[in-house]
Amino acid sequence: MRKPMIIVFAAGALTLPTALLAADPAAGKIFWNTEYSQADSSPARRCATCHGQDLTQPGRHAKTGKTIEPLAPSVNPQRLTDPQKVEKWLLRNCNWTLGRDCTGTEKADVISYIKTQ
């Protein structure tokens, strides 16, 4: 069993599994673009449904229409700096998109993908 790894940021700590050490941005990109069917017969969703393909550009929430600021830290330096926000949004977005929590490996891979943008 893998033990969680704690990453310390200037603003606090984020607990992620050891998988983060082996995070794969290519796997994160595949995860980002994979469509997940919905239990309630809504259209299939993927991360890019709201956040878009180009993470340097704003996205738009599919249900509410709200603008989502770019995820790419290269154009939005505030992204991925607050571990509590990262955990909160991963939990919320994984449940909305996949209908379940993301695994530690999925989180690590998608964060590593976002960091490449």
Stockholm file with secondary structure:
# STOCKHOLM 1.0

chainA/1-117         MRKPMIIVFAAGALTLPTALLAADPAAGKIFWNTEYSQADSSPARRCATCHGQDLTQPGRHAKTGKTIEPLAPSVNPQRLTDPQKVEKWLLRNCNWTLGRDCTGTEKADVISYIKTQ
#=GR chainA/1-117 SS CCCEEEEEETTEEEEEEGGGGGCCHHHHHHHHHCCBCCTTSCCCBCHHHHHCSCTTSCEECTTTCCEECCCCTTTCTTTTCCHHHHHHHHHHHHHHHHSSCCCHHHHHHHHHHHHTC
#=GC SS_cons         CCCEEEEEETTEEEEEEGGGGGCCHHHHHHHHHCCBCCTTSCCCBCHHHHHCSCTTSCEECTTTCCEECCCCTTTCTTTTCCHHHHHHHHHHHHHHHHSSCCCHHHHHHHHHHHHTC
//
